Amino acid sequence: MACGALCNIAKGAGAQAEARKQAVVDALPPIFAAMLAHPADADVQKMACGALCNIAKGAGAQAEARKQAAVDALPLVVAAMRAHPANAGVQQQACTALCNIAAGAGAQAE
């Protein structure tokens, strides 16, 4: 799954992870498209939310720019939560994505 791969690419900390996360920002439109095209697929929604979570994680100017780019995903994340209320994986990834997008510098969920 492409969203799962992006989720893993954007994971981690340190300079190399920051560079990967920045590169994944270019993948936001396809992530959004996957979420829109497959709203009933819990796996797609979970992996997409996980990718958004990892993209928005971190502190500093680059992280703030990524968070701003991910803001457009907020309605999609909420839609995923509403479409899959009984799926713990979707709910966890979505909540963490929302937390990381909304978090200020130095305050991210795991």
Summary of the structure (lengths in Angstrom):
residues: 110
radius of gyration: 12.4
end to end distance: 22.1
largest distance: 36.9
contacts: 344
relative contact order: 0.17
helix: 75%
strand: 0%
